[in-house]
């Protein structure tokens, strides 16, 4: 599992990451 973060995207409003990569899948918030 890998946390994905970009300074070019809006900040998350809660205590979670912008996206997570699990194998070949990417789960995004928002």
C-alpha positions in Angstrom: 0.0 0.0 0.0 1.4 3.4 -1.0 0.1 6.9 0.0 -0.1 9.3 -2.9 0.2 13.1 -2.3 0.4 16.0 -4.7 1.1 19.7 -3.8 -0.8 20.6 -7.0 -4.1 19.2 -5.7 -6.4 20.7 -3.0 -5.6 19.6 0.5 -7.7 16.9 2.1 -10.2 18.4 4.6 -10.1 15.3 6.9 -7.4 13.0 8.4 -6.9 11.0 5.2 -4.6 11.0 2.2 -5.5 12.2 -1.3 -5.1 8.7 -2.8 -3.8 5.2 -2.0 -2.3 2.8 -4.4 -2.8 -0.9 -3.6 -1.2 -3.1 -6.3 -2.5 -1.9 -9.6 -5.5 -0.1 -8.1 -5.6 3.6 -7.1 -8.3 4.8 -4.6 -8.8 8.5 -4.5 -10.6 10.8 -2.0 -13.1 13.5 -2.9 
